[in-house]
């Protein structure tokens, strides 16, 4: 892997996007999304 590729890869891994900047269609899809019941215990970690 070249140094240029490595730099690009590191920069890509560090990129993040604010949810305020997300398109409305993305926010709507996330709000409607559901998880399998086996993941229900994870909800406790959010509260």
N, CA, C and O atoms as a DFTB+ gen file, in Angstrom:
188 C
 N C O
     1  1       0.860      -1.169       0.000
     2  2       0.000       0.000       0.000
     3  2       0.908       1.234       0.000
     4  3       1.850       1.337       0.786
     5  1       0.605       2.133      -0.874
     6  2       1.410       3.353      -0.946
     7  2       1.048       4.304       0.194
     8  3      -0.008       4.181       0.815
     9  1       1.937       5.242       0.450
    10  2       1.678       6.241       1.487
    11  2       0.444       7.059       1.140
    12  3      -0.316       7.440       2.029
    13  1       0.241       7.329      -0.130
    14  2      -0.936       8.095      -0.568
    15  2      -2.220       7.312      -0.308
    16  3      -3.211       7.882       0.150
    17  1      -2.212       6.023      -0.593
    18  2      -3.388       5.193      -0.329
    19  2      -3.659       5.108       1.173
    20  3      -4.807       5.165       1.614
    21  1      -2.591       4.972       1.945
    22  2      -2.735       4.893       3.395
    23  2      -3.330       6.183       3.956
    24  3      -4.214       6.141       4.812
    25  1      -2.852       7.316       3.478
    26  2      -3.388       8.603       3.927
    27  2      -4.868       8.718       3.598
    28  3      -5.656       9.189       4.417
    29  1      -5.244       8.287       2.397
    30  2      -6.656       8.348       1.988
    31  2      -7.490       7.440       2.882
    32  3      -8.571       7.823       3.330
    33  1      -6.982       6.229       3.139
    34  2      -7.707       5.277       3.965
    35  2      -7.907       5.809       5.375
    36  3      -9.001       5.696       5.928
    37  1      -6.868       6.387       5.965
    38  2      -6.986       6.954       7.317
    39  2      -7.982       8.107       7.349
    40  3      -8.799       8.197       8.266
    41  1      -7.918       8.982       6.364
    42  2      -8.845      10.115       6.314
    43  2     -10.276       9.621       6.155
    44  3     -11.192      10.158       6.777
    45  1     -10.472       8.607       5.331
    46  2     -11.805       8.051       5.114
    47  2     -12.370       7.457       6.401
    48  3     -13.552       7.625       6.699
    49  1     -11.530       6.768       7.156
    50  2     -11.973       6.136       8.403
    51  2     -12.331       7.164       9.461
    52  3     -13.135       6.876      10.348
    53  1     -11.759       8.343       9.390
    54  2     -11.997       9.366      10.405
    55  2     -13.146      10.299      10.049
    56  3     -13.563      11.103      10.882
    57  1     -13.659      10.209       8.842
    58  2     -14.764      11.078       8.437
    59  2     -16.025      10.733       9.194
    60  3     -16.320       9.561       9.428
    61  1     -16.749      11.728       9.565
    62  2     -18.058      11.525      10.182
    63  2     -18.979      12.626       9.677
    64  3     -18.530      13.675       9.216
    65  1     -20.253      12.366       9.776
    66  2     -21.233      13.327       9.297
    67  2     -22.228      13.616      10.411
    68  3     -22.651      12.712      11.131
    69  1     -22.589      14.860      10.542
    70  2     -23.563      15.259      11.552
    71  2     -24.947      14.794      11.114
    72  3     -25.288      14.852       9.932
    73  1     -25.740      14.333      12.081
    74  2     -27.094      13.923      11.740
    75  2     -27.928      15.115      11.300
    76  3     -28.915      14.949      10.582
    77  1     -27.544      16.315      11.722
    78  2     -28.258      17.520      11.272
    79  2     -28.143      17.689       9.764
    80  3     -29.011      18.292       9.134
    81  1     -27.069      17.156       9.186
    82  2     -26.842      17.295       7.754
    83  2     -27.469      16.168       6.933
    84  3     -27.419      16.202       5.703
    85  1     -28.054      15.179       7.592
    86  2     -28.639      14.042       6.882
    87  2     -29.905      14.465       6.137
    88  3     -30.657      15.328       6.590
    89  1     -30.114      13.844       5.004
    90  2     -31.320      14.112       4.220
    91  2     -32.538      13.595       4.983
    92  3     -32.449      12.618       5.726
    93  1     -33.669      14.259       4.789
    94  2     -34.900      13.859       5.483
    95  2     -35.267      12.410       5.200
    96  3     -35.755      11.711       6.088
    97  1     -35.040      11.951       3.976
    98  2     -35.386      10.576       3.627
    99  2     -34.543       9.585       4.438
   100  3     -35.030       8.509       4.785
   101  1     -33.309       9.927       4.740
   102  2     -32.450       9.059       5.550
   103  2     -32.951       9.031       6.988
   104  3     -33.028       7.967       7.602
   105  1     -33.287      10.180       7.518
   106  2     -33.797      10.248       8.896
   107  2     -35.103       9.478       9.023
   108  3     -35.303       8.761      10.004
   109  1     -35.987       9.615       8.053
   110  2     -37.251       8.868       8.072
   111  2     -37.004       7.365       8.043
   112  3     -37.659       6.615       8.767
   113  1     -36.072       6.922       7.219
   114  2     -35.765       5.497       7.119
   115  2     -35.204       4.961       8.431
   116  3     -35.549       3.854       8.843
   117  1     -34.354       5.722       9.082
   118  2     -33.780       5.291      10.357
   119  2     -34.861       5.212      11.427
   120  3     -34.867       4.285      12.237
   121  1     -35.767       6.170      11.434
   122  2     -36.844       6.163      12.425
   123  2     -37.770       4.972      12.230
   124  3     -38.301       4.445      13.208
   125  1     -37.978       4.535      10.993
   126  2     -38.873       3.410      10.710
   127  2     -38.187       2.057      10.857
   128  3     -38.859       1.030      10.947
   129  1     -36.875       2.048      10.881
   130  2     -36.128       0.792      10.928
   131  2     -36.405       0.047      12.225
   132  3     -36.650       0.656      13.267
   133  1     -36.364      -1.257      12.147
   134  2     -36.575      -2.085      13.325
   135  2     -35.441      -3.090      13.475
   136  3     -34.701      -3.357      12.528
   137  1     -35.320      -3.632      14.649
   138  2     -34.302      -4.639      14.904
   139  2     -34.987      -5.922      15.337
   140  3     -36.135      -5.912      15.781
   141  1     -34.273      -7.016      15.202
   142  2     -34.764      -8.289      15.706
   143  2     -34.899      -8.210      17.214
   144  3     -34.179      -7.460      17.873
   145  1     -35.813      -8.975      17.750
   146  2     -36.050      -8.994      19.187
   147  2     -34.838      -9.392      20.004
   148  3     -34.723      -9.024      21.173
   149  1     -33.924     -10.150      19.388
   150  2     -32.737     -10.579      20.125
   151  2     -31.843      -9.406      20.523
   152  3     -30.982      -9.546      21.391
   153  1     -32.046      -8.254      19.893
   154  2     -31.246      -7.073      20.201
   155  2     -31.929      -6.158      21.211
   156  3     -31.402      -5.092      21.529
   157  1     -33.081      -6.552      21.715
   158  2     -33.838      -5.740      22.662
   159  2     -33.008      -5.330      23.883
   160  3     -33.155      -4.196      24.339
   161  1     -32.148      -6.186      24.433
   162  2     -31.347      -5.766      25.601
   163  2     -30.458      -4.542      25.315
   164  3     -30.053      -3.843      26.243
   165  1     -30.165      -4.292      24.065
   166  2     -29.348      -3.121      23.743
   167  2     -30.093      -1.821      24.017
   168  3     -29.472      -0.789      24.273
   169  1     -31.423      -1.866      23.965
   170  2     -32.212      -0.662      24.243
   171  2     -31.926      -0.149      25.659
   172  3     -31.924       1.057      25.903
   173  1     -31.685      -1.078      26.582
   174  2     -31.402      -0.698      27.976
   175  2     -30.116       0.127      28.067
   176  3     -29.975       0.963      28.960
   177  1     -29.202      -0.103      27.165
   178  2     -27.944       0.634      27.191
   179  2     -28.116       2.091      26.747
   180  3     -27.277       2.941      27.045
   181  1     -29.204       2.368      26.036
   182  2     -29.450       3.718      25.532
   183  2     -30.158       4.609      26.521
   184  3     -30.218       5.823      26.324
   185  1     -30.695       4.038      27.580
   186  2     -31.440       4.829      28.557
   187  2     -30.691       4.934      29.861
   188  3     -31.172       5.567      30.800
